[in-house]
Amino acid sequence: MAEAGGIGTQFLLHTYFVYRVPPTAARLGGYPVKYLLLYGFGAVLLHTLVDVVGIDARVAALGVIIASIPVGFLLTRNSRYFGMLKNEKQKEEAVIDDKSTLQG
């Protein structure tokens, strides 16, 4: 229950203060996908580090947290996939901005 409340709060804060768009049902539907992807990434990485590589679980957990930060950033940065941008023009601008960021 607390996890769902946290995701809901983050959704509202991101829509109002980061993206400056009104929250809608369509945007809300795509937002939790980021957290499902991060959860899956963390679970697979933790299993790999502990069971395949043989790293101590405590150290592996710290590694997963550290690795999840840039992955979460990239998912949020590319949030056009989760319906947070206002219109097609913003989506096009985001693509152009992404290309210039990668080149420069």
N, C-alpha and C positions, 0 to 999 in steps of 0.2 A: 504494500500500500504506500509506503514511504517512497519507494522508487518511482511509482506512477505519479505521485504528487510532485516529486522533484523534476521529472521530465515535463510535467504540465507547467510548472513554474518556469522552467528554463524556456519552454516554448513561448510563453507569454512575454517574458523578458526579451528574448531574441526578436520576436515579431515587432514589439513596440520600440525597443531601444537600439537594436543592432540593425535590423532591416527596415525599420520604420514603415511597416505595412500593417494593415489590420489583420488580426487573427481570423482565419476562416476554417471551416471544416475540412476543406481540401488540403490546406497547409498543415493542419493538425494531423491529417491522415498520413502524410509523408514524413513527418518529423521523427517519430519513434524508430523509423527505419535506421537512422544513424546509430541509435543505441543498440539495436539488434545486430548491426554489422560490427560495432565495436565489441559487443559481448562475444560474438562468434570469433572474431579475430583474437581476443584475449584468451578464450578457451582453447583454441587450436594452438596458439603460441605457448601457453602454459603446459599443455599436454606434451608438445614437442620438446620443450626445454627440460621437463622433468622426466618423462618416460623414455624419450628417444636419446636425448643428449646426456641425461644423467645429472643435471644440475640440481642442487638442493632446492626444495620447494620454496623456501623463504627468499632465496636469491632470485629464483625464477619469477616469483610474484613481483618483486621489485623491477625486474627487467621488463615484464609485461606492462606494468604501469608506465614505465619510461617510454616503451615503444608505442603505447597507445596514445600518448600525447600528440605526436605529429600526425598519426592516422586520424584522430578526432579532429585536428585542425584542418586537415585536407578535406575531410567530409563536410565540415562546416563551411570551409572556404568555397567549396564547390556545391553550395546549398541549392543552386538552381535545379539540381536533380531532386530536391525534396520540396519544390514548389514555394520557396520563400521569396523569390524575386517577383516584382509587380507585373511585368509584362515582357513581351518578346524583345523589346529594345534593351531592357536591362539584361536579359539573358545574352544577347549579342555583345553588349559592352563587357559583360563578365568573361565571355570567351576571349575577346580581344585583350582584356586585362590579364587573363591567365597566360596567354601567349607571350605578352610583353614581359611578364614576371619571369617566365621560364627562360626567355632569351637574355634578359638583362640581369 
